[in-house]
Amino acid sequence: MENDICLGCLATNKTLKNNYCLKCIKELFNGIVPNPLNFDRVEFTKKRAELSPRMSISGVQDKISLTFEKKDLVPTAINGKYILKPISSGDGHIQNEKDVVANEHLSMLISKNIFNIPTASCGLIQFSDGELAYITKRFDYDDISGLKYDQEDFAGIIGVTPSSHGENYKYDACSYLDCVRIIKKYVASSVVSVEDFFKRIILNYLICNGDAHLKNFSLFSKVNSNEYFLTPNYDLLNTRFHVNEKYGDMALELLDGYTATYEKYGYYTYDDFKTFAKYIDLPDVRFNKIMKFIEESYPKVEELIDKSFLSESAKKFYKSSYQERMKRIKF
């Protein structure tokens, strides 16, 4: 099937090759125009079972690693430069599973193209039967040398594990304020990275991502470097549309304790993020600029939601939940 919308950036006014604009072909596929996948979701499940004992991709969502063979992206057990995630299998744990792929794609584009946060390159790609899957380019490999970067998620940096903090260690071990302390300790350009992290927390709050836990933030150092940076954003999703949240408004607590406003309302508001900004030494002028941007950028968010491949009910939910969170943090 040939679309009039880019499966990478959702642009509708660009020349497309195999459903991708030239910019996405360059950024996502390193200049290679990819063919649709030569297998479907049923075959994906078989290939995942064959490869899973040898694959190192973590997480609970079904996924496999891909590599290019000429213009075909094919499953691989080692050195894959792409991760493929299809529609969930429908085992009862996830509601509205058919929207998961489009949800993650949209959420990542909001991060990258509207909030201007460094974000893993991603897009949608067709299975052999035309069904869409989510594909993202791995950011932990050097494009030129092919060497892997040194990367560690925040759980590993802190040293928390299921044995030390229980099965919910990714959520219970510390707060987002603790995460900033990690950044200040290990990242040389911490002033820039702290503001970047603040924007990520605001974004996760707005899109109702209740899964922005310790393992979904990482630091990495590039080849032949000892300097650490925040990795690009990854694994973004409006989780409220798919699961009954267990951990409140966000995956981690924002602060070490609760503000009087939170105690009063039971959810995070402008006062909480203002306090958070103060504790992480984000200047008032930068905080105010970000909060103004959030309000002014919503029309672009809504436009991107409308262009996405979400179902109509999912689009409606995404907009309403985003607007609800905006009202909560409005001064």
Phi, psi and chi 1 to 4 in degrees:
 res  aa     phi    psi   chi1   chi2   chi3   chi4
   1 MET       -  137.3  128.6 -178.5  121.4      -
   2 GLU  -107.9  123.2 -170.1   71.2   20.6      -
   3 ASN   -99.1  162.6  -60.9  -69.0      -      -
   4 ASP  -101.0   16.1   59.5   -1.2      -      -
   5 ILE  -128.7  137.2 -176.0  168.7      -      -
   6 CYS   -68.1  128.9  175.3      -      -      -
   7 LEU   -76.1   -3.9  -66.3 -177.2      -      -
   8 GLY   -93.4  -63.6      -      -      -      -
   9 CYS  -106.2   -1.6   62.7      -      -      -
  10 LEU    68.5   18.3  -61.6  179.2      -      -
  11 ALA   -68.6  144.8      -      -      -      -
  12 THR  -117.2    0.5   54.5      -      -      -
  13 ASN  -120.1   28.9   58.7  -12.9      -      -
  14 LYS  -125.6  156.8  -64.1 -176.8  179.1  179.5
  15 THR   -69.8  131.5  -58.8      -      -      -
  16 LEU  -113.5  145.5  -55.0 -178.9      -      -
  17 LYS  -125.6  117.2  -67.6 -174.5  176.9 -178.8
  18 ASN    52.0   39.9  -77.7    7.7      -      -
  19 ASN    78.3   14.6  -62.1  -44.6      -      -
  20 TYR  -129.5  142.8  -59.7   99.1      -      -
  21 CYS   -78.1  165.4   71.2      -      -      -
  22 LEU   -62.9  -36.0  -62.2  179.9      -      -
  23 LYS   -64.1  -43.2 -177.7  179.5  179.7 -178.5
  24 CYS   -71.2  -34.1  -72.5      -      -      -
  25 ILE   -60.3  -40.3  -70.3  169.8      -      -
  26 LYS   -72.2  -48.4 -179.9  179.2  179.5 -179.4
  27 GLU   -75.2  -43.6  -69.7 -176.6    0.5      -
  28 LEU   -87.6  -37.4 -179.3   55.0      -      -
  29 PHE  -116.5   15.5  -60.3  114.0      -      -
  30 ASN    54.3   36.8  -65.6  -22.7      -      -
  31 GLY    87.3   -3.6      -      -      -      -
  32 ILE   -90.8  129.6  -59.6  172.0      -      -
  33 VAL   -83.2  107.8 -178.4      -      -      -
  34 PRO   -78.7  145.6   32.0  -35.6      -      -
  35 ASN   -79.1  158.0  -68.4  -35.0      -      -
  36 PRO   -56.3  154.6  -23.6   33.8      -      -
  37 LEU   -60.8  145.0  -60.1  173.0      -      -
  38 ASN   -95.5   24.6   57.4   14.6      -      -
  39 PHE  -145.6  160.5   53.8   94.3      -      -
  40 ASP  -106.5 -173.3   60.5   18.1      -      -
  41 ARG   -67.5  -32.9 -176.3  151.5   49.7  104.9
  42 VAL   -63.8  -45.1  174.1      -      -      -
  43 GLU   -67.9  -32.1  -67.2  171.3  -74.7      -
  44 PHE   -57.1  -46.3  162.5   90.7      -      -
  45 THR   -60.5  -41.1  -56.6      -      -      -
  46 LYS   -65.5  -43.8  -65.5  178.1 -178.5  177.4
  47 LYS   -65.9  -37.1  -67.9  176.7 -174.7  -66.5
  48 ARG   -63.9  -42.1 -175.7 -177.4 -175.6  -80.1
  49 ALA   -62.8  -38.1      -      -      -      -
  50 GLU   -68.5  -36.9  -66.9  170.1    1.4      -
  51 LEU   -93.9  -22.2  -64.4  170.9      -      -
  52 SER   -56.0  -36.7   58.5      -      -      -
  53 PRO   -63.4  -21.3  -22.1   34.3      -      -
  54 ARG  -107.4   -3.6  -65.0  177.6  -71.6  161.1
  55 MET   -92.9  150.4  -72.0  172.5   60.1      -
  56 SER  -112.5   10.3   60.0      -      -      -
  57 ILE   -73.9  123.6  -57.5  173.6      -      -
  58 SER   -89.4  173.1   60.4      -      -      -
  59 GLY   108.3  165.8      -      -      -      -
  60 VAL   -97.2  -19.5  -62.7      -      -      -
  61 GLN   -75.1  141.1 -171.1  175.4   -9.1      -
  62 ASP   -57.8  131.0  -79.2   -8.2      -      -
  63 LYS  -161.6  155.0   62.9 -172.2   77.3  169.3
  64 ILE  -137.7  162.0   56.9  174.3      -      -
  65 SER   -94.3  142.1 -171.9      -      -      -
  66 LEU  -124.8  154.1  -58.6  176.7      -      -
  67 THR  -140.5  157.7 -171.3      -      -      -
  68 PHE   -81.7  134.2  -95.6  114.8      -      -
  69 GLU  -121.7   98.5  -72.5 -174.0    2.2      -
  70 LYS    60.1 -114.0  -64.9 -176.4  178.4  179.1
  71 LYS  -104.3    6.2  -68.6 -171.4  175.1 -176.2
  72 ASP  -101.1  132.4  -70.0  -34.5      -      -
  73 LEU   -91.2  119.4  -77.9  159.1      -      -
  74 VAL  -124.3  149.1  -62.0      -      -      -
  75 PRO   -62.9  145.4  -23.5   35.1      -      -
  76 THR  -148.0  153.2 -178.3      -      -      -
  77 ALA   -91.2  -23.8      -      -      -      -
  78 ILE  -134.5  148.0   57.0  173.2      -      -
  79 ASN    57.5   27.6  -62.7  -34.9      -      -
  80 GLY   -71.6  138.5      -      -      -      -
  81 LYS   -99.7   -1.9  -58.2  -56.6 -171.9  -63.3
  82 TYR  -133.0  152.2  -64.3   88.3      -      -
  83 ILE  -119.0  131.4  -61.9  170.4      -      -
  84 LEU  -112.7  129.1  179.2   73.3      -      -
  85 LYS  -126.1  120.2  -59.3 -179.6 -174.4  178.1
  86 PRO   -90.3 -178.9   35.4  -35.3      -      -
  87 ILE   -57.4  140.6  -67.3  172.3      -      -
  88 SER   -60.8  157.7  -57.9      -      -      -
  89 SER   -73.9  -11.6   56.9      -      -      -
  90 GLY    75.3   48.2      -      -      -      -
  91 ASP   -89.5    6.5   57.6    5.4      -      -
  92 GLY    98.2  -12.7      -      -      -      -
  93 HIS   -83.5  -21.7  -68.8   91.8      -      -
  94 ILE  -118.6  127.1  -61.1  177.8      -      -
  95 GLN   -84.0  153.3  -56.1  165.1   12.0      -
  96 ASN    50.8   43.8  -51.5  -56.9      -      -
  97 GLU   -62.4  -24.1   65.1  -89.0    3.1      -
  98 LYS   -68.6  -14.3  -69.9 -174.8  178.0  179.5
  99 ASP   -98.0   -1.8  -80.8  -59.9      -      -
 100 VAL   -60.5  -44.9  168.2      -      -      -
 101 VAL   -61.4  -50.4  163.3      -      -      -
 102 ALA   -68.2  -31.4      -      -      -      -
 103 ASN   -63.8  -49.0 -174.1  -22.1      -      -
 104 GLU   -65.1  -41.6 -177.3  164.1    4.9      -
 105 HIS   -59.8  -48.4 -179.0 -135.7      -      -
 106 LEU   -61.0  -46.5  168.0   64.4      -      -
 107 SER   -61.2  -39.8  -58.7      -      -      -
 108 MET   -66.8  -37.9  -66.8  -76.6  -77.7      -
 109 LEU   -69.0  -35.6  -70.3 -175.7      -      -
 110 ILE   -61.4  -43.2  -67.5  173.1      -      -
 111 SER   -60.6  -48.7  171.8      -      -      -
 112 LYS   -77.8  -51.6  179.2 -179.3  179.9 -178.8
 113 ASN   -92.4  -18.7  -65.4  -18.3      -      -
 114 ILE  -109.4  -49.9  -62.5  179.1      -      -
 115 PHE   -81.7  -11.3  -84.3   69.1      -      -
 116 ASN    56.6   37.1  -64.5  -44.3      -      -
 117 ILE   -90.6  135.7  -63.4  169.9      -      -
 118 PRO   -53.5  123.3  -26.0   35.3      -      -
 119 THR  -140.6  141.0  -55.4      -      -      -
 120 ALA   -56.5  136.6      -      -      -      -
 121 SER   -65.4  137.0  -63.1      -      -      -
 122 CYS  -152.7  171.3   70.4      -      -      -
 123 GLY  -172.4 -171.3      -      -      -      -
 124 LEU  -109.6  152.4  -58.0  174.0      -      -
 125 ILE  -143.5  148.0 -168.0  166.7      -      -
 126 GLN   -87.4  135.1  -67.3  176.1  -13.7      -
 127 PHE   -69.9  173.8  -81.7  121.3      -      -
 128 SER   -62.6  -23.5   57.5      -      -      -
 129 ASP   -96.1    6.1   60.0   -0.3      -      -
 130 GLY    95.6  -13.4      -      -      -      -
 131 GLU   -64.9  142.8 -178.9  176.9  -68.2      -
 132 LEU   -91.5  141.4  -66.3  174.7      -      -
 133 ALA  -126.6  161.5      -      -      -      -
 134 TYR   -91.4  134.4  173.6   81.1      -      -
 135 ILE  -130.1  137.7 -174.5  169.8      -      -
 136 THR  -134.6  143.7 -177.1      -      -      -
 137 LYS   -85.9  131.4 -178.7 -178.7  177.1 -177.7
 138 ARG   -68.0  135.4  -65.1 -171.5   63.7  158.9
 139 PHE  -101.4    1.9   50.4   75.3      -      -
 140 ASP   -98.4   19.6   54.2  -11.7      -      -
 141 TYR  -126.5  142.0  -78.5   90.2      -      -
 142 ASP   -78.4  125.7 -176.6   79.8      -      -
 143 ASP   -61.8  -32.5  -79.3  -20.3      -      -
 144 ILE   -85.0  -53.3  -62.0  174.7      -      -
 145 SER   -85.8  -23.6   67.9      -      -      -
 146 GLY    79.3    2.2      -      -      -      -
 147 LEU   -77.7  148.0  -63.6  175.4      -      -
 148 LYS   -85.4  139.3 -163.5  174.5 -173.2  -58.7
 149 TYR   -75.8  157.1  -63.0  159.0      -      -
 150 ASP   -82.1  117.1  179.4   23.4      -      -
 151 GLN  -134.5  141.5  178.4  178.6  -25.9      -
 152 GLU  -144.1  129.8 -172.8   77.6   46.0      -
 153 ASP   -77.9  168.0   62.8   49.3      -      -
 154 PHE   -66.4  -30.5  -81.1   20.4      -      -
 155 ALA   -62.9  -42.2      -      -      -      -
 156 GLY   -67.6  -38.3      -      -      -      -
 157 ILE   -64.7  -43.1  -65.7  170.3      -      -
 158 ILE   -73.5  -29.8  -61.9  172.0      -      -
 159 GLY    88.7   30.4      -      -      -      -
 160 VAL   -98.1  141.6  -63.8      -      -      -
 161 THR  -141.3  170.3   63.7      -      -      -
 162 PRO   -58.1  -34.7  -26.6   35.4      -      -
 163 SER   -72.9  -28.0   59.9      -      -      -
 164 SER   -89.4  -32.0   66.4      -      -      -
 165 HIS  -131.7   12.4  -74.9   76.4      -      -
 166 GLY    86.6  174.7      -      -      -      -
 167 GLU   -66.6  -21.0   62.7  178.2   11.6      -
 168 ASN   -98.2   27.7  -68.1  -34.6      -      -
 169 TYR   -56.7  -31.6   72.9  101.6      -      -
 170 LYS   -64.3  -24.4  -64.9 -176.4  -65.8 -175.1
 171 TYR  -106.0  -31.0  -54.9   92.0      -      -
 172 ASP   -99.2  -13.4  -62.3  -18.5      -      -
 173 ALA   -72.7  -33.5      -      -      -      -
 174 CYS  -162.0 -178.1   66.5      -      -      -
 175 SER  -106.9  174.1   65.9      -      -      -
 176 TYR   -66.7  -27.2  -71.9  123.7      -      -
 177 LEU   -64.3  -38.3 -171.9   56.1      -      -
 178 ASP   -62.8  -36.6  -70.6  -43.4      -      -
 179 CYS   -62.0  -39.3  -67.5      -      -      -
 180 VAL   -64.5  -36.8  173.3      -      -      -
 181 ARG   -61.8  -35.9  -66.7  173.4 -179.1  133.6
 182 ILE   -63.5  -45.7  -67.1  172.2      -      -
 183 ILE   -60.7  -45.9  -66.2  169.6      -      -
 184 LYS   -64.0  -29.9  -72.2 -174.2  174.6 -176.8
 185 LYS   -78.3  -38.3 -178.5  176.6 -179.0  179.5
 186 TYR  -110.9  -19.5  -66.8  104.2      -      -
 187 VAL   -99.1  123.6  177.4      -      -      -
 188 ALA   -64.0  -45.3      -      -      -      -
 189 SER   -90.3   55.9   55.0      -      -      -
 190 SER   -69.7  -28.2   61.6      -      -      -
 191 VAL   -61.3  -46.0  172.9      -      -      -
 192 VAL   -67.2  -43.0  174.7      -      -      -
 193 SER   -68.7  -33.4  -65.7      -      -      -
 194 VAL   -65.1  -42.2  164.7      -      -      -
 195 GLU   -65.8  -40.1 -179.8  171.7  -25.6      -
 196 ASP   -58.0  -45.8  177.9    4.9      -      -
 197 PHE   -64.8  -39.3 -172.5   77.7      -      -
 198 PHE   -58.2  -44.2  179.3   81.5      -      -
 199 LYS   -63.2  -35.7  -71.2  171.3   65.5  178.3
 200 ARG   -65.8  -40.7  -63.3 -175.5 -168.2 -150.4
 201 ILE   -66.6  -43.3  -59.0  -51.2      -      -
 202 ILE   -60.2  -45.1  -74.1  -81.8      -      -
 203 LEU   -60.3  -48.1  171.4   66.9      -      -
 204 ASN   -59.6  -36.6  -81.2  -54.5      -      -
 205 TYR   -65.3  -46.2 -174.7   71.6      -      -
 206 LEU   -66.1  -39.4  -70.1  170.2      -      -
 207 ILE   -87.4    4.6   67.4  172.9      -      -
 208 CYS    60.0   46.6  -59.6      -      -      -
 209 ASN   -90.0   99.6 -179.2   17.1      -      -
 210 GLY   -87.1   14.2      -      -      -      -
 211 ASP  -121.9   21.6 -151.7   37.2      -      -
 212 ALA   -83.4   69.5      -      -      -      -
 213 HIS   -93.3 -174.0   52.4   64.2      -      -
 214 LEU   -60.7  -30.7  -73.9  177.0      -      -
 215 LYS   -84.7   -4.5  -67.4 -173.2   73.0   64.6
 216 ASN  -101.3   15.3  -79.9  -22.1      -      -
 217 PHE  -130.7  136.3  -62.5  101.7      -      -
 218 SER  -143.6  159.8  -58.9      -      -      -
 219 LEU  -114.0  148.8  -60.2 -177.7      -      -
 220 PHE  -144.0  156.9   69.2  169.7      -      -
 221 SER  -122.7  138.6   64.4      -      -      -
 222 LYS   -78.0  171.9  -61.6 -175.5  178.0 -179.3
 223 VAL   -58.0  135.0  177.7      -      -      -
 224 ASN    59.5   35.5  -61.9  -37.9      -      -
 225 SER  -139.2  143.8  171.0      -      -      -
 226 ASN  -105.5    6.5  -67.3  -39.3      -      -
 227 GLU   -91.8  130.3 -173.0  173.8   -1.5      -
 228 TYR  -101.0  146.0  -79.8   85.0      -      -
 229 PHE  -134.0  160.6  -57.4   87.8      -      -
 230 LEU   -66.5  134.8  -92.5  174.3      -      -
 231 THR   -70.2  162.2   62.6      -      -      -
 232 PRO   -58.7  156.7  -24.4   34.5      -      -
 233 ASN   -60.3  144.8 -120.2  -12.7      -      -
 234 TYR  -154.5  164.4   57.5   93.8      -      -
 235 ASP    55.2   54.3  -73.0   -2.9      -      -
 236 LEU  -101.4  139.2  -57.1  176.8      -      -
 237 LEU  -163.0  143.7 -159.8   71.8      -      -
 238 ASN   -80.2   91.2 -178.1  -41.4      -      -
 239 THR   -71.8  -23.2   57.0      -      -      -
 240 ARG   -61.8  -24.3  -79.0 -170.1   64.1 -164.3
 241 PHE   -77.7  -13.2 -170.1   61.8      -      -
 242 HIS  -119.8  -23.8  -59.5  -68.4      -      -
 243 VAL  -140.0  157.3  -63.6      -      -      -
 244 ASN   -81.4  112.8  -65.7  -40.4      -      -
 245 GLU   -62.1  137.9  -59.1  -70.8    4.0      -
 246 LYS  -105.8  -17.0  -63.0  179.5 -179.8  178.8
 247 TYR  -119.7   34.6  -59.5  100.2      -      -
 248 GLY    74.2 -149.6      -      -      -      -
 249 ASP   -71.1  -32.2  -76.2  -29.9      -      -
 250 MET  -138.8  165.9  -68.3 -170.0  -73.1      -
 251 ALA   -65.7  -39.6      -      -      -      -
 252 LEU  -115.7  158.7  -53.5 -178.5      -      -
 253 GLU   -67.1  145.9  -59.6  -65.3   -8.3      -
 254 LEU   -71.6  -46.2 -174.2   62.6      -      -
 255 LEU  -119.8  179.4  -56.3  159.7      -      -
 256 ASP   -73.7  -21.2  -67.6  -23.8      -      -
 257 GLY  -143.5 -159.9      -      -      -      -
 258 TYR  -117.8  143.2  -63.1  111.3      -      -
 259 THR   -77.7  166.3   64.3      -      -      -
 260 ALA   -62.8  -34.6      -      -      -      -
 261 THR   -66.3  -42.0  -51.0      -      -      -
 262 TYR   -64.6  -42.0 -173.4   94.3      -      -
 263 GLU   -59.6  -33.6  -65.7  -77.3    4.6      -
 264 LYS   -75.8  -45.9  178.2  179.3  179.3  179.3
 265 TYR   -98.9  -25.8  -65.9  108.0      -      -
 266 GLY    84.0   12.2      -      -      -      -
 267 TYR  -153.0  164.0   54.0   78.2      -      -
 268 TYR   -75.8  139.7  -67.1  113.0      -      -
 269 THR  -131.2 -173.6   64.2      -      -      -
 270 TYR   -52.1  -44.2  174.8   90.8      -      -
 271 ASP   -58.8  -37.9  -72.8  -11.9      -      -
 272 ASP   -65.7  -44.5  -63.5  -75.1      -      -
 273 PHE   -72.3  -31.1  -72.1  101.5      -      -
 274 LYS   -64.4  -43.3  178.3   70.7  172.3  176.6
 275 THR   -64.6  -43.0  -58.3      -      -      -
 276 PHE   -58.7  -45.4 -178.1   63.4      -      -
 277 ALA   -60.2  -39.4      -      -      -      -
 278 LYS   -64.8  -44.0  178.6 -177.7  177.4 -178.8
 279 TYR   -67.5  -27.8  -76.5  174.2      -      -
 280 ILE   -96.6    6.6   66.2  174.8      -      -
 281 ASP    65.9   33.7  -59.2  -45.0      -      -
 282 LEU   -82.4  120.5 -177.6   68.3      -      -
 283 PRO   -58.2  147.3  -23.4   33.9      -      -
 284 ASP   -56.2  -39.7  -75.6  -14.6      -      -
 285 VAL   -63.6  -35.5   63.9      -      -      -
 286 ARG   -74.5  -41.1  -60.0  -56.2  -57.3  165.2
 287 PHE   -59.2  -48.0  171.5   79.2      -      -
 288 ASN   -63.8  -37.2  -67.0  -27.4      -      -
 289 LYS   -65.2  -41.1 -175.3  173.7 -177.9  178.4
 290 ILE   -66.1  -43.4  -68.5  169.5      -      -
 291 MET   -66.5  -35.5  -58.9  -52.9  -77.9      -
 292 LYS   -67.9  -40.7 -178.5 -179.3  179.6 -177.2
 293 PHE   -59.3  -40.8  161.2   80.7      -      -
 294 ILE   -57.4  -45.8  -71.5  168.6      -      -
 295 GLU   -68.0  -43.3 -174.5  171.1   -1.6      -
 296 GLU   -72.9  -25.7  -67.1  178.3  -14.4      -
 297 SER   -86.9   -7.8   65.2      -      -      -
 298 TYR   -58.3  -40.4  179.1   71.3      -      -
 299 PRO   -54.9  -35.9  -29.0   37.7      -      -
 300 LYS   -69.2  -37.4  -66.8 -178.6  179.8  179.3
 301 VAL   -62.6  -46.6  172.5      -      -      -
 302 GLU   -62.0  -40.2 -170.7  170.5   74.8      -
 303 GLU   -61.9  -41.3 -179.7 -177.3    1.9      -
 304 LEU   -68.7  -38.0 -157.5   56.8      -      -
 305 ILE   -59.7  -45.5  -66.3  170.3      -      -
 306 ASP   -63.5  -33.0  -74.8  -27.3      -      -
 307 LYS   -82.1  -14.1  -69.3  167.9   67.6  175.3
 308 SER   -69.7  172.6   76.1      -      -      -
 309 PHE   -93.7   15.7  -75.7   80.7      -      -
 310 LEU   -65.6  152.8  -73.0  172.6      -      -
 311 SER   -66.8  163.9   64.9      -      -      -
 312 GLU   -61.3  -39.0  -69.8  -55.2  -46.8      -
 313 SER   -66.8  -36.9   60.6      -      -      -
 314 ALA   -68.7  -40.2      -      -      -      -
 315 LYS   -60.3  -43.6  -70.7  177.5 -179.0  178.6
 316 LYS   -62.7  -43.6 -177.3  177.3  179.0 -179.8
 317 PHE   -64.8  -44.5 -174.9   91.7      -      -
 318 TYR   -60.0  -45.9 -153.1  113.8      -      -
 319 LYS   -63.7  -48.4  -70.0  177.8 -172.6  177.4
 320 SER   -66.4  -40.2   63.6      -      -      -
 321 SER   -69.2  -37.4   59.1      -      -      -
 322 TYR   -64.3  -45.1 -165.1  103.6      -      -
 323 GLN   -64.7  -37.9  -69.8  171.5  -34.2      -
 324 GLU   -60.8  -44.8  175.5 -169.1  -14.1      -
 325 ARG   -67.9  -36.1  -67.1  -69.2  174.7   89.9
 326 MET   -60.7  -41.7  -77.8 -177.8   60.4      -
 327 LYS   -64.0  -35.0  -69.8  177.2 -178.1  176.4
 328 ARG   -64.4  -35.8  -71.1 -174.8 -176.8 -177.3
 329 ILE  -103.2    9.9   62.7  173.8      -      -
 330 LYS   -78.5  136.6 -169.8  173.0 -179.0 -179.8
 331 PHE   -72.9      -  179.0   69.4      -      -
